[in-house]
């Protein structure tokens, strides 16, 4: 009977279920809303119920059951603390999975983009986190739970920095910036009513990307304040990445001829064209870790990392290059049409 590998990318906004045969042939994909326990009032109960409902769509469509899944790789938002991971594993097992891997969704970036399955994934999207896997298979997460863990990156943080600086300029004798005029125009803001602006969370949430893009334009133009905001984001993520490297075992990696792969995932890396942020990131991580690193962009969907992780778990070893390329190429083709 045919067996399958399943990759699940469960983010805070959407979930992708990607199904392949164990021979590496694409079968199907199902994109659904988030299944993150952090987004629901009934938490883990909702996560289990919603994942079962979403999973049943792709399984029933292909006339198979969970018993036909040889292995699965789950990258789930909210799998940050050991207690969260333990509870999520319990829920996944209740659904019927026995052979699987489960970690923060940042793990999928490494599994998808690093050819040897070793390296780091640094997320700079709506939020931020650094996840590493070393040559022993050990997994370590740095950050991802808020400002107290140094999460000074991500879309929400950058927007808040820009708006805070805008408020400081108008109300607290703060530094000026070329980004302020365009941002004020974008938001239809009145300089005499800045308290209303900084209290209008719906407005600021709605225009988050546009606010960030105006900040990036100013940084590209050399605006000192805008540059400091984005350079600071790169430095902050670099500190998390360096800490991850130093706490894991990369003894065979980090020389110029064999750099550590660092996979960048998230909309901010892709939608902010200010190169200073990337330069600040790479300089920080290499200076603090003492290792040579190579930045890798993830061109394939993150869920493909779950499929490759599933095969790695099932086989008990590294995925062959030919199999990896076959899966990556077919997944990229499918997702480009979605």
C-alpha positions as CSV (number, residue, x, y, z in Angstrom):
1,X,0.0,0.0,0.0
2,X,1.3,3.5,-0.9
3,X,2.7,5.5,2.0
4,X,3.2,9.3,2.3
5,X,5.1,12.1,4.0
6,X,3.3,15.1,5.3
7,X,4.7,18.5,5.9
8,X,2.8,21.0,8.0
9,X,3.6,24.7,8.2
10,X,1.3,26.1,10.9
11,X,1.9,29.8,11.1
12,X,-0.1,32.5,12.9
13,X,-2.0,33.5,9.8
14,X,-2.3,30.3,7.7
15,X,-1.5,26.6,7.7
16,X,-0.1,24.6,4.7
17,X,-0.5,20.8,4.6
18,X,1.8,19.4,1.9
19,X,1.5,15.7,0.9
20,X,4.1,13.6,-1.0
21,X,4.6,10.0,-1.6
22,X,7.6,8.4,0.1
23,X,9.2,8.2,-3.3
24,X,9.2,12.0,-3.6
25,X,6.2,12.5,-5.9
26,X,4.0,15.5,-5.2
27,X,0.4,14.5,-4.3
28,X,-1.5,17.5,-2.9
29,X,-1.5,20.7,-0.9
30,X,-4.2,22.2,1.3
31,X,-4.0,25.8,2.5
32,X,-6.2,26.7,5.5
33,X,-6.5,29.3,8.2
34,X,-4.2,29.2,11.3
35,X,-4.3,26.3,13.7
36,X,-2.1,28.0,16.3
37,X,-3.3,27.4,19.8
38,X,-2.3,31.0,20.6
39,X,-5.0,32.4,18.4
40,X,-8.0,30.8,20.0
41,X,-9.8,31.2,23.3
42,X,-9.9,27.4,24.0
43,X,-6.2,27.1,23.0
44,X,-5.0,23.5,22.6
45,X,-8.5,22.1,22.3
46,X,-9.1,24.4,19.4
47,X,-5.8,23.6,17.8
48,X,-6.5,19.8,17.9
49,X,-10.0,20.2,16.6
50,X,-9.1,22.6,13.8
51,X,-6.1,20.6,12.7
52,X,-8.2,17.5,12.5
53,X,-10.8,19.4,10.4
54,X,-8.2,20.9,8.1
55,X,-6.2,17.6,7.8
56,X,-9.3,15.7,6.9
57,X,-9.8,17.8,3.8
58,X,-6.5,16.7,2.2
59,X,-6.8,13.1,3.4
60,X,-10.3,12.6,2.2
61,X,-9.5,14.3,-1.1
62,X,-6.9,11.6,-1.7
63,X,-8.8,8.7,-0.1
64,X,-6.2,8.1,2.6
65,X,-6.0,8.2,6.4
66,X,-3.5,9.2,9.0
67,X,-2.4,5.6,9.1
68,X,-1.1,6.0,5.6
69,X,1.3,8.8,6.7
70,X,4.7,7.2,7.2
71,X,6.1,10.3,8.9
72,X,5.3,13.9,9.3
73,X,7.1,17.1,10.0
74,X,5.2,19.8,12.0
75,X,6.5,23.4,12.2
76,X,4.0,25.2,14.5
77,X,3.7,28.8,15.7
78,X,3.5,28.8,19.4
79,X,5.8,25.8,19.9
80,X,8.1,28.0,21.9
81,X,8.3,26.8,25.5
82,X,9.0,23.1,26.5
83,X,5.5,22.9,28.0
84,X,4.0,24.1,24.8
85,X,5.9,21.6,22.7
86,X,4.9,18.8,25.0
87,X,1.2,19.7,24.8
88,X,1.3,20.1,21.1
89,X,2.9,16.7,20.7
90,X,0.2,15.2,22.9
91,X,-2.4,16.8,20.6
92,X,-0.7,15.6,17.4
93,X,-0.5,12.1,18.8
94,X,-4.2,12.2,19.7
95,X,-4.9,12.9,16.0
96,X,-3.1,9.7,15.2
97,X,0.5,10.5,14.4
98,X,3.3,8.3,15.9
99,X,6.3,9.0,13.6
100,X,6.8,12.7,13.4
101,X,8.9,15.8,14.3
102,X,7.5,18.9,15.9
103,X,9.1,22.2,16.7
104,X,8.6,26.0,16.2
105,X,7.8,26.8,12.6
106,X,11.2,28.3,12.1
107,X,12.7,24.8,11.9
108,X,11.1,24.3,8.5
109,X,13.3,27.0,7.0
110,X,16.5,25.0,7.8
111,X,15.0,21.7,6.7
112,X,13.9,23.3,3.4
113,X,16.9,25.5,2.4
114,X,20.0,24.0,4.0
115,X,21.3,21.2,1.8
116,X,22.7,19.3,4.8
117,X,19.9,20.0,7.2
118,X,22.2,21.9,9.5
119,X,22.1,25.6,10.1
120,X,19.8,28.4,11.3
121,X,16.5,29.9,10.3
122,X,15.9,33.6,11.3
123,X,12.4,34.8,11.0
124,X,11.6,38.5,10.4
125,X,8.0,38.6,9.5
126,X,5.1,39.7,11.7
127,X,7.3,38.6,14.6
128,X,10.9,37.2,15.0
129,X,12.7,34.1,16.2
130,X,15.9,32.3,15.6
131,X,16.0,28.5,15.4
132,X,19.1,26.3,14.9
133,X,19.9,22.7,14.2
134,X,23.5,21.5,14.6
135,X,25.3,18.4,13.3
136,X,24.2,16.3,16.3
137,X,20.5,17.0,15.5
138,X,20.0,19.2,18.5
139,X,17.5,22.0,18.1
140,X,17.6,25.4,19.9
141,X,15.2,28.3,19.7
142,X,16.2,31.8,20.7
143,X,13.5,34.4,21.2
144,X,10.0,34.2,19.8
145,X,8.1,35.1,23.0
146,X,8.3,38.9,23.2
147,X,10.5,41.8,24.0
148,X,11.8,40.3,27.2
149,X,13.6,37.7,25.1
150,X,15.1,40.3,22.8
151,X,12.5,40.1,20.1
152,X,13.4,43.5,18.7
153,X,12.4,42.8,15.1
154,X,9.4,41.9,13.0
155,X,6.8,44.0,11.4
156,X,5.0,45.0,14.5
157,X,8.2,46.1,16.2
158,X,9.4,48.1,13.2
159,X,6.1,49.9,12.8
160,X,6.0,50.7,16.5
161,X,9.5,52.2,16.3
162,X,8.5,54.4,13.4
163,X,5.3,55.6,15.0
164,X,7.0,56.1,18.4
165,X,9.7,58.3,16.7
166,X,6.9,60.2,14.9
167,X,5.2,60.9,18.1
168,X,8.4,61.9,19.8
169,X,9.1,64.4,17.0
170,X,5.8,66.1,17.3
171,X,5.2,65.9,21.0
172,X,8.6,65.4,22.8
173,X,11.1,67.5,20.9
174,X,12.4,64.3,19.2
175,X,14.6,63.9,16.1
176,X,13.1,64.7,12.7
177,X,13.0,62.3,9.7
178,X,12.1,62.4,6.0
179,X,9.8,59.4,6.6
180,X,7.4,61.4,8.9
181,X,5.7,63.4,6.1
182,X,4.8,60.4,4.0
183,X,3.6,58.4,7.1
184,X,1.5,61.3,8.3
185,X,-0.1,61.6,4.8
186,X,-0.6,57.8,4.6
187,X,-2.5,57.8,8.0
188,X,-4.3,61.1,7.5
189,X,-2.9,62.1,10.8
190,X,-3.2,65.6,12.5
191,X,-0.1,66.8,14.3
192,X,-2.3,68.3,16.9
193,X,-3.9,65.0,17.8
194,X,-1.1,62.6,18.0
195,X,-2.5,60.8,21.1
196,X,-5.4,59.6,18.9
197,X,-3.0,58.3,16.3
198,X,-0.9,56.3,18.6
199,X,-4.0,54.9,20.2
200,X,-5.7,53.8,17.0
201,X,-4.4,50.2,16.9
202,X,-6.7,49.2,14.0
203,X,-5.4,51.9,11.8
204,X,-1.8,51.2,12.6
205,X,-2.3,47.5,12.1
206,X,-4.1,48.0,8.7
207,X,-1.2,50.1,7.3
208,X,1.7,48.3,8.9
209,X,3.4,47.3,5.7
210,X,3.0,50.7,4.1
211,X,4.5,52.4,7.2
212,X,7.4,50.1,7.1
213,X,7.9,50.7,3.4
214,X,8.0,54.4,3.9
215,X,10.6,53.9,6.6
216,X,12.7,51.7,4.3
217,X,12.5,54.4,1.5
218,X,13.9,56.9,4.0
219,X,16.7,54.6,5.1
220,X,17.6,53.9,1.4
221,X,17.8,57.7,1.0
222,X,20.2,57.9,3.9
223,X,17.9,59.2,6.6
224,X,19.8,58.7,9.9
225,X,16.8,57.9,12.1
226,X,15.4,55.4,9.7
227,X,18.8,53.7,9.2
228,X,19.2,53.3,12.9
229,X,15.8,51.6,13.2
230,X,16.5,49.1,10.4
231,X,20.2,48.6,11.3
232,X,19.1,47.9,14.9
233,X,16.6,45.2,13.7
234,X,19.5,43.5,11.8
235,X,21.7,43.7,14.8
236,X,19.1,42.3,17.1
237,X,18.4,39.3,15.0
238,X,22.1,38.8,14.5
239,X,22.6,38.7,18.3
240,X,19.9,36.0,18.6
241,X,21.5,34.0,15.7
242,X,25.0,34.3,17.2
243,X,23.7,33.1,20.6
244,X,22.1,30.1,18.9
245,X,25.3,29.2,17.2
246,X,27.4,29.5,20.3
247,X,25.0,27.3,22.4
248,X,24.8,24.6,19.7
249,X,27.5,22.4,18.3
250,X,28.8,23.6,14.9
251,X,32.3,22.2,15.3
252,X,32.5,21.1,11.7
253,X,31.1,24.3,10.3
254,X,31.8,28.0,10.2
255,X,35.1,28.1,8.2
256,X,35.2,30.1,4.9
257,X,35.0,26.9,2.9
258,X,32.2,25.5,4.9
259,X,30.0,28.3,6.3
260,X,26.9,27.9,8.4
261,X,23.8,28.3,6.4
262,X,21.4,30.9,7.8
263,X,18.0,30.9,6.2
264,X,16.0,34.1,6.1
265,X,12.3,33.7,6.3
266,X,9.6,36.3,6.6
267,X,8.1,39.2,4.7
268,X,10.4,41.9,6.2
269,X,13.5,40.2,4.8
270,X,11.8,40.2,1.3
271,X,9.8,43.4,1.3
272,X,12.3,45.8,2.9
273,X,14.9,46.7,0.1
274,X,17.2,48.5,2.5
275,X,20.4,46.5,2.4
276,X,21.8,48.0,5.6
277,X,19.6,45.7,7.6
278,X,21.0,42.6,6.0
279,X,24.6,43.9,6.3
280,X,24.1,44.7,10.0
281,X,22.6,41.2,10.6
282,X,25.5,39.3,8.9
283,X,28.2,41.4,10.5
284,X,26.7,41.0,14.0
285,X,26.2,37.3,13.8
286,X,29.8,36.7,12.4
287,X,31.5,39.0,14.9
288,X,29.7,37.6,17.9
289,X,29.8,33.9,16.9
290,X,33.3,33.9,15.4
291,X,31.9,31.8,12.6
292,X,31.7,32.3,8.8
293,X,28.0,32.3,7.8
294,X,26.2,32.3,4.5
295,X,22.7,33.9,4.1
296,X,20.3,31.7,2.2
297,X,16.9,32.9,0.9
298,X,14.0,30.4,1.1
299,X,12.6,30.2,-2.4
300,X,10.4,27.1,-1.7
301,X,7.3,27.0,0.6
302,X,8.3,26.3,4.2
303,X,6.0,23.3,4.3
304,X,8.4,21.5,2.0
305,X,10.8,21.5,5.0
306,X,8.3,19.4,6.9
307,X,8.2,16.8,4.1
308,X,12.0,16.6,4.0
309,X,12.1,16.4,7.8
310,X,9.6,13.6,7.7
311,X,11.8,11.6,5.3
312,X,14.8,12.3,7.5
313,X,13.0,10.9,10.5
314,X,11.7,7.9,8.6
315,X,15.1,7.0,7.2
316,X,17.1,8.0,10.2
317,X,19.6,9.9,8.1
318,X,20.2,12.8,5.8
319,X,18.0,13.3,2.7
320,X,19.8,12.6,-0.5
321,X,20.5,15.6,-2.8
322,X,18.5,14.1,-5.7
323,X,15.4,13.5,-3.6
324,X,15.7,17.0,-2.0
325,X,16.0,18.7,-5.4
326,X,13.0,16.7,-6.8
327,X,10.8,17.7,-3.9
328,X,11.9,21.3,-3.8
329,X,11.4,21.8,-7.5
330,X,7.9,20.3,-7.6
331,X,6.8,22.2,-4.5
332,X,8.0,25.5,-5.9
333,X,6.1,24.9,-9.1
334,X,2.9,24.1,-7.3
335,X,3.0,27.0,-4.8
336,X,3.8,29.5,-7.6
337,X,0.4,28.7,-9.1
338,X,-1.5,29.2,-5.9
